[in-house]
Amino acid sequence: RRDVFLTKEQIMNCMLWVPNWDGVIPQPAIYKPRPRWTGKQLISMVIPKEVSLFNGTDSKESAPLKDEGLLIQAGQLMYGLLTKKSVGAAAGGIVHISYNELGPEGAMAFLNGVQQVVTYWLLNNGHSIGIGDTIPDAATIAKVQVHIDEEKAEVARLTAMATANELEALPGMNVRATFENKVSMALNQARDKAGTTTQKSLKDSNNAVTMASSGSKGSSINISQMTALVGQQIVEGKRIPFGFKYRTLPHFTKDDYSPEARGFVENSYLRGLTPSEFFFHAMAGREGLIDTAVKTAETGYIQRRLVKALEDLSARYDGTVRNSLGDIVQFLYGEDGLDAMIIEKQKLGILNMSDSSFEKKYRLDLANP
């Protein structure tokens, strides 16, 4: 982070964990009133000098100003944060580039170095998440409630239209399916709007946000469910079905198609769920649990059969892929003969450029400079 500054004592202790450190401390980022080093300088000591990397950001605002995106120039971290995207097992990340530039030893040295420095840092500074990280401010709570009320009013309007037989069926659907589709869209919109509102209200220093943005654990959906609202519960791809006669639970009237009667949870985990919301949430959770157990067994068996079928295949010197009998399976490995490990993604902006924008950017007109 840009607000992390280290004293000489701290930087010396951290430097001892940098592998193959030559004993030279880099110039401090701040000289007066006291010398201070940044966290970015520390992590730059571990990044190989051969690595240069740029990851843009979707934000329209300046990336360096908000510390979004990532720019590494000759091993120096200029701006941005190291996340799962840049140090994880992803194509075009630091590990990938280090491997291509320096081989397996270079990639291993980087991974070991980062791990040791970060472990030492966390040993002294720590990282934890508490209930305080999920509490939104009063203005955010009010905005979230407005979003929920708006979409509930939309659902009430759709219900009235369907009851009066005024709802037009969408192509390929009957009126009932159209109603369910439109209601689901409205309720999902409520969840998304509320989630976006709470995301914007939480500070970057919030520990839950830190975990989600770095990619270490959780996601923005988890944060919005803790803070704003849990949202629509889904069982078998639909809203909670009528289990009793014309109702989901005995606590609702018959033929009640309202959001709360069909599994819409408008409370957050922080506020707590009502008994009926809790029951619907348990229904969706049960399905997820069974799904996970079944999928694990199925995918494991599929993989076992696949590996057994492919175990004798190898890429030969003539570029073909053959089995143990010498039968050709592919004339060219992967149909293109390329090793996926050493392919790096490159953006070629000139392909989509118009002639005028290409000239404006690249043409040097000496007569009209």
C-alpha positions in Angstrom: 0.0 0.0 0.0 1.1 3.6 -0.6 0.6 4.5 3.1 3.1 1.9 4.3 6.4 3.5 5.3 9.3 1.6 7.1 12.0 2.9 9.4 15.7 1.9 8.9 15.4 -0.7 11.6 12.3 -2.3 10.0 13.7 -2.3 6.5 17.0 -3.9 7.7 15.0 -6.7 9.4 12.9 -7.3 6.3 15.9 -7.2 4.0 17.5 -10.1 5.9 14.6 -12.3 4.5 15.3 -11.3 0.9 17.2 -14.2 -0.7 20.7 -13.4 -2.2 20.6 -9.9 -0.8 23.8 -8.1 -1.5 23.7 -6.0 1.7 22.9 -2.7 0.0 19.8 -0.9 1.1 18.0 1.1 -1.7 17.7 4.9 -1.4 14.9 5.9 0.9 11.7 7.2 -0.7 11.5 10.0 1.9 14.6 11.8 3.3 13.1 14.4 5.6 12.2 14.8 8.4 13.4 11.1 8.8 14.4 8.5 6.1 11.5 6.2 5.3 11.2 3.3 2.8 8.0 2.2 1.1 6.5 -1.3 1.1 6.8 -1.2 -2.7 10.6 -0.7 -2.4 10.8 -3.8 -0.2 8.8 -6.0 -2.5 10.8 -4.7 -5.5 13.9 -6.2 -4.0 12.5 -9.7 -4.6 11.1 -9.1 -8.1 13.7 -10.1 -10.8 15.2 -7.2 -12.7 14.2 -9.0 -16.0 10.5 -8.6 -15.2 8.5 -5.8 -16.8 4.8 -6.0 -16.6 1.7 -3.9 -17.2 -1.8 -4.8 -16.3 -4.3 -2.1 -17.1 -7.6 -1.3 -15.2 -11.2 -0.9 -16.3 -11.5 2.2 -14.2 -11.8 5.5 -16.1 -9.9 7.3 -13.4 -6.1 7.4 -13.2 -4.7 4.0 -12.2 -1.5 5.3 -10.5 -3.6 7.7 -8.4 -5.9 5.1 -7.0 -3.1 2.4 -7.0 -5.2 0.2 -9.3 -3.8 -1.9 -12.1 -0.1 -2.9 -12.0 3.1 -1.5 -13.5 6.5 -3.2 -12.9 9.4 -1.6 -14.8 12.7 -3.6 -14.8 11.9 -5.3 -11.5 10.7 -2.1 -9.8 7.0 -2.0 -8.6 5.9 1.5 -9.7 2.2 1.3 -8.8 -0.5 -1.3 -8.0 -0.8 -4.2 -5.6 0.5 -7.7 -6.0 -2.7 -9.8 -6.2 -3.6 -13.4 -7.1 -3.8 -12.3 -10.7 -0.1 -11.2 -10.8 1.6 -13.7 -8.5 -0.8 -16.6 -8.8 -0.8 -19.5 -11.3 -2.1 -17.2 -14.1 -0.8 -16.6 -17.6 1.1 -13.4 -18.0 1.8 -13.1 -14.2 5.2 -12.5 -12.6 5.8 -16.2 -12.0 5.1 -17.0 -15.7 7.4 -14.2 -17.0 10.1 -15.1 -14.4 10.0 -18.7 -15.6 10.3 -17.7 -19.3 13.1 -15.2 -18.7 15.1 -17.0 -16.0 14.0 -20.6 -16.0 12.6 -22.7 -13.2 15.3 -21.6 -10.7 14.5 -17.9 -11.2 10.7 -18.6 -10.7 11.4 -20.6 -7.6 13.7 -17.9 -6.2 11.0 -15.3 -6.7 8.3 -17.5 -5.1 10.5 -18.3 -2.1 11.6 -14.7 -1.7 8.1 -13.2 -1.8 6.8 -15.9 0.6 9.6 -15.2 3.2 9.2 -11.4 3.1 5.4 -11.5 3.3 5.5 -14.1 6.1 7.9 -12.0 8.1 5.7 -8.9 7.5 2.5 -10.7 8.6 4.3 -12.1 11.6 4.9 -8.5 12.9 1.8 -6.7 11.5 -0.8 -9.4 11.3 -4.1 -9.5 9.5 -7.6 -10.3 10.8 -11.2 -9.7 10.1 -13.8 -8.7 12.6 -17.5 -7.9 12.7 -16.6 -4.2 12.4 -15.4 -4.8 8.8 -19.0 -5.7 7.8 -20.8 -2.7 9.4 -22.0 -0.1 6.8 -22.7 3.5 7.6 -26.2 4.9 8.1 -26.3 6.5 4.6 -25.4 3.2 2.9 -28.1 1.3 4.9 -30.7 3.8 3.7 -29.6 3.6 0.1 -29.7 -0.2 0.2 -33.2 -0.1 1.6 -34.2 2.2 -1.2 -32.9 -0.2 -3.8 -34.8 -3.1 -2.2 -38.0 -1.1 -1.9 -37.8 -0.1 -5.6 -37.4 -3.6 -6.8 -40.1 -5.0 -4.5 -42.5 -2.3 -5.9 -41.5 -3.6 -9.4 -42.3 -7.2 -8.4 -45.7 -6.0 -7.0 -46.4 -4.3 -10.3 -45.5 -7.5 -12.2 -47.7 -9.6 -9.9 -50.7 -7.2 -10.4 -50.2 -7.4 -14.2 -50.0 -11.2 -14.1 -53.1 -11.4 -11.9 -55.0 -9.1 -14.3 -53.8 -11.2 -17.3 -52.0 -8.2 -18.8 -48.5 -9.7 -18.8 -47.3 -10.4 -22.3 -45.4 -13.7 -22.7 -41.8 -13.4 -23.8 -40.7 -15.4 -26.9 -40.5 -19.1 -26.2 -42.1 -18.8 -22.7 -45.6 -18.9 -21.3 -47.0 -16.2 -19.0 -46.0 -18.0 -15.8 -42.4 -18.5 -17.0 -42.3 -14.9 -18.2 -43.5 -13.7 -14.8 -40.8 -15.8 -12.9 -38.1 -14.6 -15.3 -39.0 -10.9 -14.9 -39.3 -11.2 -11.1 -35.9 -13.0 -10.8 -34.3 -10.2 -12.9 -35.8 -7.5 -10.7 -34.7 -9.2 -7.5 -31.2 -9.9 -8.8 -31.0 -6.2 -9.8 -31.8 -5.3 -6.2 -28.9 -7.5 -5.0 -26.5 -6.1 -7.5 -27.4 -2.5 -6.8 -27.2 -2.9 -3.1 -23.9 -4.8 -3.4 -22.4 -2.0 -5.6 -23.5 0.6 -3.1 -21.9 -1.1 -0.1 -18.7 -1.9 -2.1 -18.3 1.8 -2.8 -18.9 2.8 0.9 -16.3 0.5 2.3 -12.7 1.9 2.6 -9.8 0.2 0.9 -8.2 -0.4 4.3 -11.2 -2.6 5.2 -9.8 -6.1 5.9 -12.7 -7.9 4.1 -12.1 -5.7 1.0 -8.4 -6.3 1.2 -9.0 -10.1 1.2 -11.4 -10.0 -1.8 -9.4 -7.5 -3.9 -6.1 -9.4 -3.4 -7.8 -12.7 -4.3 -6.6 -14.5 -1.2 -10.2 -15.4 0.0 -13.8 -14.4 -0.6 -15.3 -12.2 -3.3 -17.3 -9.0 -3.6 -20.6 -11.1 -3.4 -19.6 -12.4 0.0 -19.0 -8.9 1.2 -22.3 -7.6 -0.1 -24.1 -10.6 1.5 -22.5 -9.8 4.9 -23.2 -6.1 4.7 -26.2 -5.3 2.4 -28.5 -8.3 1.7 -28.2 -12.0 1.1 -30.5 -12.0 -1.9 -32.7 -14.6 -3.7 -32.3 -18.2 -2.6 -32.3 -20.7 -5.6 -33.3 -24.4 -5.5 -32.9 -26.4 -8.7 -32.4 -23.1 -10.7 -35.7 -21.6 -9.6 -37.1 -19.6 -6.7 -38.2 -21.6 -3.7 -41.1 -23.9 -5.0 -44.4 -24.5 -3.3 -43.8 -27.5 -1.1 -47.1 -27.4 0.7 -50.4 -26.8 -1.2 -50.0 -23.5 -3.0 -47.4 -22.1 -0.5 -43.8 -22.6 0.5 -44.3 -22.7 4.2 -47.4 -22.7 6.5 -46.5 -19.2 7.7 -47.6 -17.7 4.3 -51.1 -17.4 2.8 -51.9 -19.6 -0.2 -51.0 -18.4 -3.7 -48.5 -15.9 -2.2 -46.0 -15.0 -5.0 -44.3 -12.2 -3.1 -40.5 -12.1 -2.9 -40.3 -13.0 0.8 -42.7 -15.9 0.4 -40.5 -17.3 -2.5 -37.1 -17.2 -0.8 -35.9 -13.6 -1.2 -33.7 -12.7 1.8 -33.6 -8.9 2.2 -31.5 -9.0 5.4 -27.8 -9.2 5.5 -25.8 -11.7 7.7 -24.9 -8.8 9.9 -28.6 -7.9 10.6 -29.6 -11.5 10.9 -32.2 -13.6 9.0 -35.9 -14.1 10.0 -36.9 -17.7 10.7 -38.5 -18.2 7.2 -35.5 -16.6 5.5 -33.2 -18.9 7.5 -35.2 -21.9 6.4 -35.0 -20.9 2.7 -31.3 -20.2 3.1 -30.9 -23.7 4.6 -32.7 -25.2 1.6 -30.4 -23.6 -0.9 -27.4 -24.5 1.3 -28.4 -28.1 1.5 -28.6 -28.3 -2.3 -25.2 -26.7 -2.7 -23.7 -29.2 -0.2 -25.1 -32.3 -1.9 -24.1 -30.8 -5.3 -20.5 -30.4 -4.1 -20.3 -33.9 -2.8 -21.7 -35.5 -6.0 -19.6 -33.3 -8.3 -16.4 -34.2 -6.4 -17.0 -37.9 -6.9 -18.1 -37.6 -10.5 -15.2 -35.3 -11.7 -12.7 -37.4 -9.8 -13.8 -40.5 -11.6 -13.9 -38.7 -15.0 -10.4 -37.5 -14.5 -9.2 -41.0 -13.5 -10.6 -42.5 -16.7 -9.1 -39.6 -18.8 -5.6 -40.0 -17.3 -5.8 -43.7 -17.9 -6.7 -43.2 -21.6 -4.0 -40.6 -22.2 -1.2 -42.1 -20.1 0.8 -43.5 -23.0 0.6 -40.4 -25.3 3.8 -38.4 -26.0 5.0 -35.7 -28.3 7.6 -37.1 -30.7 10.6 -35.4 -32.4 8.7 -35.1 -35.7 6.0 -33.0 -34.0 3.4 -35.7 -33.9 1.6 -37.0 -30.8 1.6 -40.8 -30.7 0.6 -43.6 -28.3 2.8 -46.6 -27.2 2.1 -48.5 -30.4 3.2 -45.6 -32.5 -0.3 -44.8 -33.7 -0.7 -41.1 -34.6 -3.2 -39.3 -32.4 -2.4 -35.7 -33.6 -0.2 -34.8 -36.6 0.9 -31.7 -34.7 0.8 -31.3 -30.9 -2.3 -29.3 -29.9 -3.0 -28.7 -33.7 -0.6 -25.8 -33.6 2.7 -27.2 -32.3 3.0 -24.5 -29.6 4.1 -25.0 -26.0 1.3 -23.3 -24.0 3.8 -22.7 -21.1 5.9 -20.2 -23.0 3.1 -18.3 -24.8 2.6 -14.8 -23.5 -0.5 -12.7 -24.4 0.3 -9.5 -26.4 -2.1 -6.8 -27.2 -1.9 -5.5 -30.8 -3.9 -2.3 -30.7 -3.2 -1.4 -34.4 -5.5 -4.3 -35.6 -8.7 -2.5 -34.6 -7.5 1.0 -35.3 -9.2 3.1 -38.0 -6.9 4.7 -40.7 -7.4 8.1 -39.2 -6.5 7.1 -35.6 -3.5 5.1 -36.8 -2.2 8.1 -38.7 -2.8 10.4 -35.8 -0.9 8.1 -33.4 2.0 6.8 -35.6 2.5 9.0 -38.7 5.3 11.6 -38.6 4.4 14.4 -40.9 7.5 16.6 -41.2 5.6 19.3 -43.3 3.0 19.7 -40.5 4.6 18.7 -37.2 
